[in-house]
Every structure is written in structure tokens, then in C-alpha cells.
Amino acid sequence: MPKPEYQKEYLKRSYKQIKFELNRNTDKDILEFLDTVDNKQGLLKRLLREEMERQNSKQK
């Protein structure tokens, strides 16, 4: 069932989708690890925020 127009507009206004590609050969270790993770989005957000904090700490 297609999403209603108001929902499409909300998603477009409120979210940004980011996509990246991993190579099945050179990134095999990452892909295998991600297969074991239930919440990939949560993991990536946590790791990015930790890195942001480290970089902010270096600048001070």
C-alpha cells in the first residue's frame, strides 16, 4: 500500500537518507560484522557521535 502524500512530505522534510557502498571483497570483514548487528543504524550513530566528541575534545 503506497504512503499517503502527507506522510511522504513529512519524511522528505524531516529525514535525510545517506547511502554508502561496501565492497564484498575488500570490506568483507565489515559486512560480516554488520550481519551480526541487530541495530545497524544505532551502532553507526553511536560510533559517529563518539568520533564527533573525540574531535571536539582535540580542538579544545
Buried (B, 14 or more C-beta within 10 A) or exposed (E): EEEEEEEEEEEEEEEEEEEEEEEEEEEEEEEEEEEEEEEEEEEEEEEEEEEEEEEEEEEE
